[in-house]
Amino acid sequence: MKPKNASGGLVYSTELGRTCPGCRRPVDACICKQAPSPSGDGVVRVSRDTKSRGGKCVTVIKGVPLDATALAALGKTLKAACGTGGTTKDGVIEVQGDHCDAVITKLKALGYNVKRAGG
């Protein structure tokens, strides 16, 4: 016997196409996986971090008021502007290396209210 909370249900419909098993809406209109927009004070904070990275430095960007897909696109833009790699996870963009000044300049050009955090 399956537990009551086991995922299952309709996954495809000839009328709607692929559907989300959670909210049973078309995948394009799924509302159950969308995280609410992060709330904050509207200030994007840029800092340099070396903790738990084996001494390597990364530039950390926090507080960007975007959803996950737009945040990933912004992260890609910032990584390209710095000419380096990085990642976007848990609402935080990490760019490899110390690129605080370049990131701040790019974010201000995109219209964000930016502050440098940390030392």
N, C-alpha and C positions, 0 to 999 in steps of 0.2 A: 504494500500500500504506500502511495506517495504522500509526503507531507503536504499540508495545505499550501505552503508558500513555494512549492517547487515551480520552477518556470516551465511554462508550457502554453499551449493554446495555439491560436491561429498565427501562422507565420507568413502565409501567402494566400492571397485572394485573387480570383480572376477579375474581380471588379476593381480592386484597389491596388493590386500588385503586392510587393513585400510590405508586411505590416510588423509593427513592433509588438512583441508578445506582452510587454508590460502595460502599455496604454491602449493597445489594439488600434492604433491609428497608422496611416501610411508612414513609412520610414522617414520621408521628407518632412512630415508634419509631427513627428514624435515630440512629445513634451516631457516624457519621464526622464530622459538623460540630459536635458538642458539644465545646467547649473544656473542659479540666479546670478545676475550681474554683480560683481564684487562691489560692496559699498565701502566707502572710505572718505577721506577728506579731499579727494580730488587732486592730490599731489603725488606725482610719480617720484619715487626715491631711487637714486642710483648710488651704489656703493661697491667697494672692492672687498673681496672675501678670499681667505686662504684656508679656512678651517675645513678639516676632513678631506683635504684634496692633495695630501702629500707635499705641501709647500707650493703647489701651483696656484696661480692667482686667477680669479674669475671676476668679471663685472656682473653684479646682480641688480636687476631692475624689478622693483616691486611697486604695487599700487596702481597698475595700469587698469583703468575701468573698461575692460573689454571682455567679451566671452572667449571661450577656449580657442575657437578657430581664428578669430581676429587677432588674438594674442599670439598664436603661432605664426600668423602672417607678419605681424610686427616684429617678432623675433627673427624671422628670416630676413627682413629688411635691415635690421640692426646688425646682424651677423655679416651680411653682404657689405654694409657700409664700413665695417671694421676689417673686412677681409679675413675673417676667422670663423671658427666653428662655435658651437654652443648648443643649448637645449632650452625647451620651454616645458615646464612641469609645475603643477600645483599653483598656477597663477603667477609664477615667477619666471622671468627670462634670465638665463645665464649665458654670458658671452665669454669665451675663453680669452684670457689675457687682461691686462689693465688698460681698458679703453673707456674709462669714465668720461673724459672730456669729449671724445668723439660721439659717444652715446648721448650725452647731454645736449650737444649741438644738434644732432639729428632729431631728437625728441622735441626740442624747442622749435625746429623748423617744421615739424609735423603738427605743432600747435598745442603740445602738452605743457602743463605747469610742472616744472622739474626742479628738484632740489638734490644736492649731493648729500648723502648720508654717510656717517662714519668719518674716519680721518682722512 
